[in-house]
Amino acid sequence: MKFYQWTSLGIAAVLLGGCGGIKAYVPAGNTAGTGNPVQCANLSIGSSSTITVVRDGSTESSFSIANGNVDALQSRAPGDATVTITLVNAPPGVTSVFTPNPITIPLNDLEIINWDLFAGQSVQPGTYTITIRVQEGSCTSVNQQITLTVTNGNQNT
């Protein structure tokens, strides 16, 4: 089940997973292997949908992760969410560093994540679809697809 929402902070956000304010909803797979529902934070990612990096270079960017209000359900009351951030579906030679990572996001708040993206010499110029993945424990991940453009050239020119 997917929910799409505009945050009250004016950031376009994609909301996948989490309880979305529906008391009885638990995302598929959020049972921690026990069959009992696990309460997951209502997380969303606010980021640009495109980023460009020069081949054999790097770029800096940032995005936000918000932790919205959810209703209590069994084992976890609404509260802070500790998440890890990874880059998935990147072509070989593209790496990233997210700072801070992991991070604890207070309830009803957002945190800004700094993002350094590197494209090695072996990366062919072109357009790629990459994904920022935010994961809270055993909960369903929240993902934001981004179009990555790798250009040819020297970053210092």
N, C-alpha and C positions, 0 to 999 in steps of 0.2 A: 504494500500500500504506500503510495507516495502522496505527500502533501506539499503544496507550493504556497509560499506566503511572503508578503512584504513585511519586513520587520518595522517596528515603530520607530526605529532609528534612521529610517530612510535608506537602508541598505538593501538592495535586492538580494534575497537569500533563498537558497534552496534548502528545503527541509525534508530529509529522508530519514525515516525512523523516528525514534523518540515517541513520547506519548501524545504529543500534539494537543494536549488539553482534553483528550477523550479518556475518561476514567477507565474503561475496560479494555482499551487497545494496548496490546503488547506486540511489537514488531516481530515478524517471523524469525525464529532462531534465537530469540532472547529468553532462553530458559536456563542458561548456564549448565546445560547437560542434565539437569535434575528434573525437568518437566515443570518446575515452578517458575512463574513469570519473574523476570528481573526488571526492576524499574530502571529506565534509562533516562538520561537528561534529554531535554528538548533542545538539541544543538542545531545551529545553523551557521553556514559559512557565507561571508560577504566578501566577494572578490571581483576583480576585473575578469572578464571572460576571455581576454587575450593577453599575451605577453610575448615580447620579442627579445632575442638574444643573438649576439654576433657569434658566429662559429669561432671556437678557440677563445671565448670570452665569457663574461658573466654580466648579470644584471641584478639589481636589487628591487624588491617590491615589498608590499605588505598587504595583509588582508585581516579581516576580523572573524572571530568565532564568538557567537553569542550563546548563552545558556538561559533559555526561557523557562518560565514557570510551568510545572507539571503537577498533577495530582498524585498523592501518595498511593502506591499499589504494592502491597505485601512487603517485600524485604527492604525497600529503600525509600526513604522519605525524600521529597524534593530538596535539593541542596547543591553544593558545589559539585563540579564535574572535573575530574582529572582525565585529560585526554593526551593521546600521542598523535603526531601528525606525520604522514608519510606522503611521498610522491609515487604514484603508480602509473604504469603504462608509458613511462618515459623511454625514448629510444636509447640504445646503448650509447654511452658517452655523455648523457645528460644526467647531472646530479644536482641535489639541492640540499640546503641547510635551512631549517626552520628554527627561529629563536624567539622565545624560549620553547623548548620541547623536551620532555612533556610539560604541560601547563595545567594549573588548576584554575578553572573559570568560576567565579562566584555566581550564585543563583541570580537571575534577572540582571545580568551584567554582560559585558563583552570585553574581550582582550584583543589587542592588536598583535599579530604575529609578523615578524620580519622574515623575509624570504630571500635568500641568495640562490640564484639559479646559474649553473655553470654548463656550458656546452663545449665539449672537447673538440680537438682538431678533427677527430674521426667522424663527427656528426655531419651528415649530409645536409646542406641547406634545403629547407622545405617547411611544410606545415605539418604539425603533429597534434594529436589530441592527447593531452595528459590529464591526470586526475590528482587533486589534492584530497587525501583521505584523512578524516578525523575519527579516531576510535576511542570510545570510553569502555574499558574493560571488555566484557563479553557481549556488549550491546552491538546492534547492527551499526555499521559504520555510516558516517555522513560523508558524501562525496560531492566534489565540485569539479566539473570538467572545464578545462581551459584550453584554448587554442594557442599552441606554442609555434612561433615562427622563428626559424633559425636562418640568419642571413649570412652571406659570404662576406669576408672582409676582415680588416684588422680593427679591433676596438679602439685603437689610438689614432685612427685616421678620421 
